[in-house]
Amino acid sequence: MTNKIIDFLREHKLPIVVFLFSFAMMQGLAFTMFNNYTESMSPDALNYMKMAQGDFNLEPIQKYRVIIPMLAAGLDFVFGGVFEKIRPWSFEGDFSLFVSFWIVNTFVMALFSTVTYLLCRAYNISVIASLFGLLTIFSCRWTAYMAGLPIVDSLFCLTSVLVLLAIKTKDKGLLIFCILVGPWTKESFIFVAPVIFFFGPVKKIPQIGWFILSGLLVFSFRIYFDRYTNSTLSESFHKDFDHLGNFYFAVHRLFSFHGLYELFSIVGLWVLLPLWVAITATKWLTEKFRTLDKFIYAYLACVLVQAMISAELARMLYLALPVFALCIARLIDRYVSSEPGFSGLKN
């Protein structure tokens, strides 16, 4: 067993280093976020804290997103006493549980970053350019938000980028994992399902079977859970369809100054790099965007639709950040690959 672990570490040493690097980068951002937490930052955080404490009298949709809260509750159960020993006098609320959420979400977001790196490498982008692409994730304010607050978006982000990697690498096992786990992360996974169905490496008939199995598992759990919490499944469906009423509001918000601010909160000044390349190397940029796979554009369309029916515009558009990181990595790779000093990092 020990030899197998050592062999695995040797074989995957670079992705493991990227994960540790990502975890180190994110934990500081996340710590700053949770250390300065106020209820105005995220009303959802209070609900997920209650869920981790065993209170399921929550919003009809949120109460089904149990994976992250239960992981945090388990960590708090084991190490909560240790966490309380370092509790600062100025912190209000359940400090040990908050720390548990911080560790779980930072871990998951580090995996999200690592999978984005692997996606870049799957497009034959150099190591240094792929790492440079990750800086777009580390410098985004929403990364700190999702890693540092007791919410569940991190797992949904991870599952979504895993779908892209599975399709690009034609990894059937990984795609089936996403089909089974995705609906547990957030109901919005339904918008990623068409990308899986039309572009996934799994044949259509078996894929339908996996989707049916996934649906049966999810809805069986929900029916049982509703009985446990004395609620009905129809409540969540009504809440889901209520989101459709956000479409007009979201469109108006997107095409406004505030919409530009929301977009800027995701990519920031990174947008200047593609603008500069568009001016100096328009032909090269056009060719590179043409060589992006069709499933990438389909994924971006699904993210946009999801954002349009969500009250959290920027938070949903964050799902497109791995694609933006991929594009930035490609731009950097154009210059890095031509520099002799970086030739050893190409592979």
C-alpha positions in Angstrom: 0.0 0.0 0.0 2.8 2.4 0.9 4.6 1.7 -2.4 1.4 2.4 -4.3 1.0 5.8 -2.5 4.6 6.7 -3.3 4.2 5.7 -6.9 1.1 7.8 -7.2 2.8 10.8 -5.7 5.7 10.5 -8.1 3.5 10.0 -11.1 1.3 13.0 -10.2 3.9 15.2 -8.5 3.2 18.3 -10.6 -0.6 18.4 -10.1 -0.1 17.7 -6.4 2.3 20.6 -6.2 -0.2 22.8 -8.1 -2.9 21.7 -5.5 -0.7 22.6 -2.6 0.2 25.9 -4.2 -3.4 26.6 -4.8 -4.4 25.7 -1.3 -1.7 28.0 0.1 -2.8 30.9 -2.1 -6.5 30.5 -1.3 -6.3 29.9 2.4 -5.0 33.5 3.0 -7.8 35.0 0.9 -10.4 32.8 2.5 -9.1 33.6 6.0 -9.4 37.3 5.4 -13.0 36.8 4.2 -14.2 34.7 7.1 -12.3 36.7 9.7 -14.1 39.8 8.6 -17.5 38.1 8.1 -20.7 40.0 8.6 -24.2 38.8 7.9 -24.5 41.3 5.0 -21.8 39.4 3.1 -24.0 36.4 2.5 -27.5 35.7 3.9 -27.1 32.1 2.6 -24.2 31.5 5.0 -26.5 31.6 8.0 -28.7 28.9 6.5 -25.8 26.6 5.7 -24.4 27.1 9.2 -27.8 26.0 10.6 -27.8 23.0 8.4 -24.4 21.9 9.7 -25.8 22.3 13.2 -28.7 20.0 12.4 -31.4 22.6 11.7 -33.1 21.9 8.4 -35.9 24.4 8.7 -34.4 26.3 5.7 -35.3 27.6 2.2 -36.9 24.8 0.1 -33.9 24.6 -2.2 -31.0 25.1 0.1 -31.8 22.3 2.4 -30.9 19.7 -0.2 -27.4 20.9 -0.7 -26.0 18.8 2.2 -22.6 17.7 1.1 -20.5 20.7 2.1 -22.4 21.4 5.4 -22.1 17.7 6.4 -18.4 17.6 5.6 -17.9 20.8 7.7 -20.1 19.3 10.5 -17.9 16.2 10.5 -14.7 18.2 10.7 -16.1 20.3 13.5 -17.2 17.1 15.4 -13.6 15.8 15.2 -11.5 18.9 15.6 -14.0 21.5 17.0 -12.4 21.4 20.5 -9.0 22.2 19.0 -10.4 25.0 16.9 -12.1 26.6 19.9 -8.8 26.7 21.7 -7.6 29.3 19.2 -10.8 31.3 19.1 -10.2 35.0 19.0 -12.1 37.1 21.5 -13.5 39.3 18.8 -15.2 36.6 16.7 -19.0 36.3 17.1 -20.8 33.1 16.4 -19.7 29.4 16.1 -16.0 29.8 15.5 -15.1 26.1 15.2 -17.8 25.4 12.7 -16.8 28.5 10.7 -13.2 27.3 10.6 -14.5 23.8 9.5 -16.3 25.4 6.5 -13.2 27.5 5.7 -11.0 24.3 5.6 -13.5 22.3 3.5 -14.3 25.1 1.0 -10.6 26.1 0.6 -9.8 22.4 0.0 -12.5 22.1 -2.7 -11.6 25.5 -4.3 -7.9 24.3 -4.4 -9.1 21.3 -6.3 -11.1 23.6 -8.6 -8.0 25.5 -9.4 -6.0 22.3 -9.9 -8.5 20.9 -12.4 -8.4 24.2 -14.2 -4.7 23.8 -14.5 -5.2 20.3 -15.9 -7.7 21.6 -18.4 -5.1 24.1 -19.6 -2.5 21.3 -19.9 -5.0 19.2 -21.8 -4.9 21.9 -24.5 -1.0 21.5 -24.6 -0.4 24.8 -22.9 3.0 25.1 -21.2 3.3 24.6 -17.4 4.3 28.2 -16.7 1.4 29.6 -18.9 -1.1 27.3 -17.2 0.1 28.5 -13.8 -0.2 32.1 -15.0 -3.8 31.3 -16.0 -4.5 30.3 -12.4 -3.6 33.8 -11.3 -7.0 34.9 -12.7 -8.6 32.6 -10.2 -6.5 33.6 -7.2 -7.1 37.4 -7.9 -10.8 37.1 -8.3 -12.8 38.4 -5.3 -15.4 35.7 -5.8 -12.8 33.0 -5.1 -12.2 34.4 -1.6 -16.0 34.6 -1.2 -16.6 31.0 -2.1 -13.6 29.6 -0.1 -14.0 31.8 3.0 -17.7 31.7 3.7 -19.9 28.8 4.9 -21.6 28.4 1.5 -21.8 25.5 -1.0 -20.8 27.1 -4.3 -17.3 25.6 -4.2 -18.5 22.0 -5.0 -20.7 23.2 -7.8 -17.7 25.1 -9.4 -15.5 22.0 -9.0 -18.1 19.7 -10.6 -18.6 22.1 -13.5 -14.9 22.3 -14.4 -14.5 18.5 -14.0 -17.2 18.2 -16.7 -15.0 20.3 -19.1 -11.9 18.2 -18.2 -13.7 14.9 -18.7 -15.0 16.0 -22.1 -11.7 17.3 -23.3 -9.8 14.2 -22.1 -12.6 11.8 -23.1 -12.6 10.4 -19.5 -15.8 8.4 -19.3 -15.4 7.5 -15.6 -14.9 11.1 -14.6 -17.9 12.2 -16.6 -20.1 9.5 -15.0 -18.9 10.8 -11.6 -20.0 14.3 -12.5 -23.4 13.0 -13.6 -24.0 11.3 -10.3 -22.5 14.0 -8.0 -23.5 17.2 -10.0 -27.2 17.3 -9.0 -26.2 17.1 -5.3 -24.1 20.2 -5.5 -26.8 22.6 -6.9 -30.0 22.4 -8.9 -28.3 24.6 -11.5 -26.3 21.5 -12.6 -29.3 20.9 -14.9 -27.9 23.7 -17.2 -24.6 21.8 -17.5 -26.4 18.5 -18.4 -26.9 19.5 -22.1 -23.1 20.0 -22.5 -22.5 16.5 -21.1 -25.2 14.9 -23.2 -24.2 16.4 -26.6 -20.4 16.5 -26.2 -19.6 13.8 -23.6 -17.5 10.7 -24.5 -20.2 8.3 -23.1 -22.6 7.0 -25.7 -26.1 8.5 -25.6 -28.1 5.4 -24.5 -25.8 4.5 -21.5 -25.6 8.2 -20.7 -29.4 8.4 -20.5 -29.3 5.5 -18.1 -26.7 7.2 -15.9 -28.8 10.4 -15.8 -31.9 8.4 -14.8 -29.9 6.7 -12.1 -28.7 10.0 -10.9 -32.2 11.5 -10.9 -33.6 8.5 -8.9 -30.9 8.8 -6.3 -31.4 12.6 -5.9 -35.2 12.5 -5.8 -35.3 9.4 -3.5 -33.2 11.3 -1.1 -35.3 14.4 -1.4 -38.5 12.5 -0.7 -37.0 10.9 2.3 -35.6 14.2 3.5 -38.9 15.9 3.1 -40.5 13.4 5.3 -37.8 13.9 7.9 -38.2 17.7 7.8 -42.0 17.7 7.4 -41.9 19.6 4.1 -43.0 18.8 0.5 -41.0 18.3 -2.7 -43.3 20.7 -4.5 -42.0 23.7 -2.4 -38.6 23.4 -4.0 -40.0 23.1 -7.5 -42.0 26.3 -7.0 -38.9 28.0 -5.7 -36.9 26.8 -8.8 -39.5 28.1 -11.2 -39.7 31.4 -9.4 -36.1 32.1 -10.6 -37.5 32.5 -14.1 -38.9 35.8 -13.0 -35.4 37.1 -12.6 -34.7 37.0 -16.4 -35.8 40.5 -17.3 -34.2 42.0 -14.2 -30.9 40.2 -14.9 -30.8 41.3 -18.6 -31.4 44.9 -17.6 -28.8 44.6 -14.9 -26.2 43.0 -17.2 -26.5 45.7 -19.9 -26.0 48.6 -17.4 -23.1 50.2 -15.6 -23.8 47.9 -12.6 -23.6 44.9 -15.0 -20.2 46.1 -16.2 -19.1 46.4 -12.6 -20.3 42.8 -11.9 -18.3 41.5 -14.8 -15.3 43.5 -13.8 -15.6 41.9 -10.3 -14.8 38.6 -11.9 -12.0 39.3 -14.4 -10.8 42.6 -13.1 -7.8 44.2 -15.0 -7.0 40.8 -16.6 -9.3 42.0 -19.4 -6.6 44.3 -20.5 -4.4 41.4 -21.7 -6.8 40.0 -24.3 -7.5 43.6 -25.4 -3.8 44.2 -25.9 -3.4 41.0 -27.9 -6.5 41.9 -29.9 -4.8 45.1 -31.0 -1.3 43.6 -31.6 -2.1 40.1 -32.8 -5.6 40.1 -34.1 -5.1 37.3 -36.6 -3.4 35.0 -34.1 -6.2 35.7 -31.5 -8.9 34.9 -34.0 -7.3 31.6 -35.0 -6.9 30.5 -31.3 -10.5 31.2 -30.5 -11.6 29.2 -33.6 -9.6 26.2 -32.3 -11.5 26.2 -29.0 -13.7 23.1 -28.8 -17.5 23.6 -29.5 -18.3 22.3 -26.0 -16.5 25.2 -24.5 -18.8 27.7 -26.3 -21.8 25.5 -25.3 -20.7 25.6 -21.7 -20.4 29.4 -21.8 -23.9 29.6 -23.2 -25.3 27.4 -20.4 -23.5 29.6 -17.8 -25.0 32.7 -19.3 -28.5 31.2 -19.3 -28.1 30.2 -15.6 -26.8 33.7 -14.8 -29.8 35.3 -16.5 -32.3 33.5 -14.2 -30.3 34.1 -11.1 -30.4 37.0 -8.8 -26.7 36.6 -8.2 -25.4 37.6 -11.7 -21.6 37.8 -11.0 -21.6 34.8 -8.7 -23.1 32.6 -11.5 -20.9 34.1 -14.2 -17.9 33.0 -12.0 -18.5 29.5 -13.4 -17.0 30.8 -16.7 -13.7 31.7 -15.0 -11.9 28.4 -15.9 -12.6 29.2 -19.6 -11.2 32.7 -19.1 -8.2 31.2 -17.3 -7.7 28.9 -20.3 -7.8 31.8 -22.7 -5.3 33.8 -20.6 -3.0 30.8 -20.4 -3.1 30.5 -24.2 -2.2 34.2 -24.6 0.7 33.8 -22.2 1.8 30.6 -23.9 2.2 32.4 -27.2 5.0 34.4 -25.7 6.4 31.9 -23.2 6.9 29.2 -25.8 9.0 31.5 -27.9 11.3 32.4 -25.0 14.4 30.0 -24.8 14.6 30.4 -21.0 11.2 28.8 -20.6 11.5 26.0 -23.1 12.0 23.4 -20.3 8.6 24.2 -18.9 6.8 23.5 -22.2 6.1 19.9 -21.2 
